[in-house]
Amino acid sequence: MTFNLQKSIEILQKTPETLRTLLHDLSDDWLFHNEGKNTWSPYDIIGHLIHGEKTDWIVRAKIILSDKEDKTFESFDRFAQEQASNGKSIQELLVEFTKFRQYNLEILAQLKITENDLLKKGIHPELGEVNLQQLLATWTVHDLGHIAQIARVMAKQYTTEVGPWKAYLGILKK
């Protein structure tokens, strides 16, 4: 599919409700288990998404669209949620994520992005030159990737419990 801002917004709008529906009122066994050392639990992933809403997508879009000469992005701390989420319940995190996402989508609408704007460029600290279309497409895919990751992490909690059906459950093989 060719990038289309409205199609991306369809996904970006649904992500908070999708995650709330999936994770609200689940037991800690579902929320805090991960896939092993150096992996994230569903709880960690929600914190990561919140951090992205605060420091990544819209912040970088504004840099790209600005008149500033230096359009270099700040590095993104992929582990900032470890401190920022500490002591918060999953319900608090889901509400926080929803509020930040709604706010960011309002800002996105206010930017009135044109086809020409989508070609404007910024500088990613690791990837180099990127354009606004790539950033917005990545925001969309990032959401979908973390939704899939949450489902995979949760499914793996029953890896041994499914017995021989594991052979038919591709999600347990990733």
C-alpha positions in Angstrom: 0.0 0.0 0.0 1.2 3.5 -0.8 1.5 5.8 2.2 -1.6 7.8 2.9 -1.8 10.1 5.9 -5.5 9.4 6.5 -5.0 5.7 6.4 -2.2 6.0 9.0 -4.4 8.1 11.2 -7.0 5.3 11.1 -4.4 3.1 12.9 -3.0 5.7 15.1 -6.5 6.6 16.4 -7.3 3.0 17.2 -4.2 2.0 19.0 -5.1 3.3 22.4 -8.5 1.6 22.5 -7.0 -1.6 21.1 -4.5 -1.7 23.9 -7.0 -0.7 26.5 -9.3 -3.5 25.4 -6.5 -6.0 25.4 -4.8 -5.1 28.7 -7.3 -3.4 31.0 -8.0 -5.4 34.2 -5.7 -8.3 33.3 -3.7 -10.0 36.1 -0.1 -9.3 36.7 0.9 -12.6 35.1 -0.2 -11.3 31.7 1.1 -7.8 32.2 4.5 -8.2 33.7 6.0 -11.3 32.1 8.3 -11.0 29.1 10.1 -13.3 26.7 13.3 -13.5 28.8 16.3 -11.4 29.6 16.4 -8.0 27.9 12.8 -8.2 26.6 9.7 -6.2 27.4 6.5 -7.1 29.1 3.2 -5.6 27.9 3.5 -3.1 30.8 7.0 -2.0 29.6 5.7 -1.6 26.0 2.9 0.8 27.1 5.5 2.9 28.9 7.7 2.9 25.8 4.7 4.0 23.7 4.0 6.9 26.1 7.7 8.0 25.9 7.4 8.0 22.1 4.3 10.2 22.3 6.2 12.7 24.5 9.5 12.8 22.7 9.4 11.3 19.2 6.8 11.4 16.5 5.3 14.9 16.8 8.5 16.5 18.2 10.4 15.2 15.1 7.6 16.1 12.7 7.8 19.7 14.0 11.5 19.7 13.5 11.1 18.6 9.9 8.5 21.2 9.2 10.3 24.0 11.0 12.4 26.8 9.4 15.4 25.8 11.6 18.6 25.2 9.7 19.6 22.3 11.9 17.0 19.6 11.6 18.8 16.9 13.6 16.6 14.9 16.0 17.5 14.2 19.6 18.4 10.5 20.2 15.4 8.5 21.5 15.9 6.7 24.8 14.2 3.3 24.1 14.4 2.4 27.8 13.1 5.7 29.4 9.9 3.9 30.5 11.8 2.0 33.1 11.9 5.1 35.3 8.9 7.0 34.0 6.4 4.1 34.5 7.7 3.1 37.9 4.9 2.8 40.4 2.1 3.4 38.0 -0.7 0.9 37.3 -1.5 -0.4 33.8 -4.7 1.6 34.0 -2.8 4.8 34.7 -0.5 4.1 31.8 -3.3 3.3 29.4 -5.1 6.6 30.3 -1.8 8.5 29.9 -1.1 6.9 26.5 -4.6 7.7 25.3 -4.3 11.4 26.4 -0.9 11.9 24.8 -2.1 10.2 21.6 -5.2 12.2 21.3 -3.2 15.4 21.9 -0.6 14.4 19.3 -3.3 13.6 16.7 -4.8 17.0 17.3 -1.4 18.6 16.7 -1.0 16.5 13.6 -4.3 17.8 12.2 -3.3 21.4 13.0 -0.1 21.0 11.0 -2.2 20.7 7.8 0.4 18.5 6.2 0.6 18.8 2.4 2.1 16.4 -0.2 5.1 18.7 -0.4 5.5 18.6 3.4 5.8 14.8 3.3 9.0 15.2 1.3 10.7 17.6 3.8 13.6 16.1 5.6 15.2 15.8 9.0 18.3 14.1 10.3 18.0 11.0 12.4 21.0 10.6 14.7 21.6 7.0 13.5 19.8 6.7 10.1 20.7 10.0 8.6 18.3 11.9 6.3 14.7 10.9 6.6 11.5 12.6 5.3 8.2 13.3 7.0 6.4 10.6 5.1 8.8 8.0 6.4 8.5 9.3 9.9 4.7 9.1 9.8 4.7 5.7 8.2 7.1 4.5 10.9 4.9 5.8 13.6 2.0 3.7 12.2 4.1 0.6 11.8 5.7 1.1 15.2 2.2 0.9 16.7 1.3 -2.2 14.8 4.6 -3.8 15.7 4.1 -3.3 19.4 0.5 -4.5 19.3 1.9 -7.7 17.7 4.7 -7.8 20.2 2.2 -7.6 23.1 0.2 -10.5 21.6 3.3 -12.6 21.1 4.6 -12.0 24.6 1.3 -12.9 26.1 0.9 -16.0 23.9 4.3 -17.2 25.0 3.1 -17.4 28.6 1.4 -20.6 27.5 4.1 -22.1 25.3 4.4 -25.3 27.2 0.7 -25.5 28.2 -0.4 -25.9 24.6 1.4 -29.1 24.3 1.7 -30.6 20.8 -0.4 -27.8 19.3 2.7 -25.6 19.5 3.5 -27.0 16.0 0.5 -25.2 14.6 0.9 -21.9 16.5 3.3 -19.7 14.6 3.2 -16.9 17.2 5.1 -19.2 19.6 7.9 -19.7 17.1 8.9 -16.1 16.7 
